[in-house]
């Protein structure tokens, strides 16, 4: 059986679980800035296509929390870079202005 790449369910969490809700004015004040966020996914389902003999997980975002503090964003980017290096074998993350 072939295991295919993860599929991402469409949409974002409702406003109380979507940290971007209510940030519109702040985001529009910094249109060129990258926003670092923590996103939590849950496994929504595991699809099994019998005829193709393949399976893949489908994940759904359950929480999005922007990190608006520059120190928090820098810490998250460092952790992401370390995790990427561990997963891929030293792939550097691009520089992002938090």
NUVEXZA-643816 format. One record per residue (C-alpha): residue in one letter; chain; x, y negated, z; residue number from 1. Coordinates in pm, 1 decimal, padded with zeros to 6 digits. Example, Ala and Ser with C-alpha at 12.3 -4.5 7.8 and 13.67 -1.06 7.14 Angstrom:
# residues 2
  rest  kette        px        py        pz   nr
     A      A   01230.0   00450.0   00780.0    1
     S      A   01367.0   00106.0   00714.0    2
***
This chain:
# residues 98
  rest  kette        px        py        pz   nr
     X      A   00000.0   00000.0   00000.0    1
     X      A   00133.3  -00341.7  -00097.3    2
     X      A   00121.4  -00618.9   00162.9    3
     X      A   00056.6  -00957.2   00000.3    4
     X      A   00143.2  -01304.2   00141.2    5
     X      A  -00073.9  -01461.5   00407.5    6
     X      A  -00381.5  -01649.0   00288.9    7
     X      A  -00495.1  -01968.2   00461.2    8
     X      A  -00866.2  -02025.6   00518.7    9
     X      A  -00981.9  -02365.0   00399.0   10
     X      A  -01070.6  -02654.2   00621.4   11
     X      A  -00947.6  -02793.4   00947.8   12
     X      A  -01076.9  -02761.9   01303.3   13
     X      A  -01363.9  -02980.5   01423.4   14
     X      A  -01281.6  -03324.4   01561.5   15
     X      A  -01222.4  -03214.4   01919.8   16
     X      A  -00957.1  -02967.6   01799.2   17
     X      A  -00819.3  -03189.2   01522.2   18
     X      A  -00579.6  -03443.4   01665.2   19
     X      A  -00597.9  -03653.3   01349.1   20
     X      A  -00958.8  -03745.5   01426.7   21
     X      A  -00964.3  -04110.1   01535.2   22
     X      A  -00604.9  -04179.0   01425.6   23
     X      A  -00702.5  -04329.5   01091.1   24
     X      A  -00606.7  -04690.7   01177.4   25
     X      A  -00269.7  -04582.9   01316.6   26
     X      A  -00199.0  -04364.9   01013.2   27
     X      A  -00291.0  -04643.9   00771.9   28
     X      A  -00045.2  -04874.0   00949.9   29
     X      A   00235.6  -04629.4   00861.4   30
     X      A   00138.7  -04491.7   00517.7   31
     X      A   00495.9  -04385.5   00429.1   32
     X      A   00570.9  -04211.6   00759.7   33
     X      A   00568.5  -03835.3   00794.7   34
     X      A   00352.8  -03698.0   01074.0   35
     X      A   00488.0  -03403.2   01268.6   36
     X      A   00214.6  -03186.9   01419.0   37
     X      A   00172.7  -02863.7   01605.2   38
     X      A  -00073.9  -02635.4   01427.1   39
     X      A  -00216.2  -02325.3   01592.6   40
     X      A  -00358.7  -02054.7   01368.5   41
     X      A  -00556.4  -01744.4   01450.8   42
     X      A  -00595.2  -01438.2   01234.7   43
     X      A  -00939.5  -01481.3   01081.9   44
     X      A  -00944.9  -01146.9   00900.8   45
     X      A  -00730.4  -00884.9   00732.9   46
     X      A  -00835.3  -00828.8   00373.1   47
     X      A  -00794.7  -00485.9   00216.7   48
     X      A  -00844.6  -00463.8  -00158.9   49
     X      A  -00902.6  -00094.9  -00211.8   50
     X      A  -00872.9  -00091.0  -00593.1   51
     X      A  -00544.3  -00281.2  -00589.5   52
     X      A  -00425.5  -00100.4  -00277.0   53
     X      A  -00313.6  -00423.2  -00112.7   54
     X      A  -00373.1  -00595.3   00218.3   55
     X      A  -00312.3  -00945.9   00346.8   56
     X      A  -00394.1  -01151.5   00655.5   57
     X      A  -00609.5  -01462.1   00641.0   58
     X      A  -00533.2  -01724.6   00904.5   59
     X      A  -00748.4  -02018.4   01012.1   60
     X      A  -00627.5  -02336.6   01181.8   61
     X      A  -00784.1  -02367.5   01527.3   62
     X      A  -00587.2  -02666.4   01659.5   63
     X      A  -00393.0  -02950.4   01498.5   64
     X      A  -00211.7  -03184.3   01733.5   65
     X      A  -00001.2  -03467.0   01586.9   66
     X      A   00311.1  -03552.9   01786.6   67
     X      A   00312.4  -03930.6   01779.3   68
     X      A   00594.9  -03975.1   02027.7   69
     X      A   00925.8  -03991.5   01837.2   70
     X      A   01106.7  -03774.3   02094.9   71
     X      A   00833.7  -03507.6   02079.6   72
     X      A   00841.3  -03511.7   01699.5   73
     X      A   01221.9  -03482.0   01695.1   74
     X      A   01206.8  -03188.1   01937.6   75
     X      A   00943.4  -03014.5   01724.3   76
     X      A   01150.9  -03065.7   01408.7   77
     X      A   01458.2  -02923.4   01583.2   78
     X      A   01259.1  -02617.3   01694.4   79
     X      A   01117.3  -02575.7   01342.8   80
     X      A   01464.9  -02601.1   01191.3   81
     X      A   01600.2  -02338.8   01432.0   82
     X      A   01305.3  -02105.7   01363.4   83
     X      A   01350.2  -02150.2   00987.7   84
     X      A   01721.1  -02075.3   01015.3   85
     X      A   01647.1  -01760.1   01215.7   86
     X      A   01379.7  -01645.7   00969.3   87
     X      A   01568.9  -01724.6   00648.6   88
     X      A   01934.2  -01723.1   00747.4   89
     X      A   02035.3  -02089.0   00784.1   90
     X      A   01801.5  -02280.8   00555.3   91
     X      A   01814.4  -02647.1   00658.0   92
     X      A   01495.2  -02845.5   00703.7   93
     X      A   01482.7  -03174.6   00511.2   94
     X      A   01522.3  -03493.7   00710.4   95
     X      A   01186.5  -03640.9   00809.8   96
     X      A   01133.6  -03979.8   00970.1   97
     X      A   00915.5  -03920.2   01274.7   98
***
